[in-house]
Amino acid sequence: MNFENLKKMVKENFALEELDNIPESDSTINISAIELSATQKVVISISRFKDKLFFDMRHWYRQEAGNWIPSKKGIHLPLEKSFAISDIIEKIKQFSN
């Protein structure tokens, strides 16, 4: 699938929140963010690199000037490998009820 079509489809089919000053590029779709504190978030995105799609969960932090910057902390997986994460989360949910 063409990345631009994927980006359009994601934006049309998901209730995406505006991510407070988290930059999005031509090769990135920000899906969601989990706020850890006023200065830290985990940002979930899909990106394209060399015509391959990737799933990214990255720790971002806010600088004193207010800019959000990605850290080295996080995971970056080929998109097709990331689907295993949802299977694992579903199994964890079963035990948490």
PyMOL commands that set and color helices and strands:
alter all, ss='L'
color gray80, all
select helices_A, chain A and resi 3-13+79-96
alter helices_A, ss='H'
color red, helices_A
select strands_A, chain A and resi 28-37+40-49+52-62+68-78
alter strands_A, ss='S'
color yellow, strands_A
deselect
rebuild
show_as cartoon
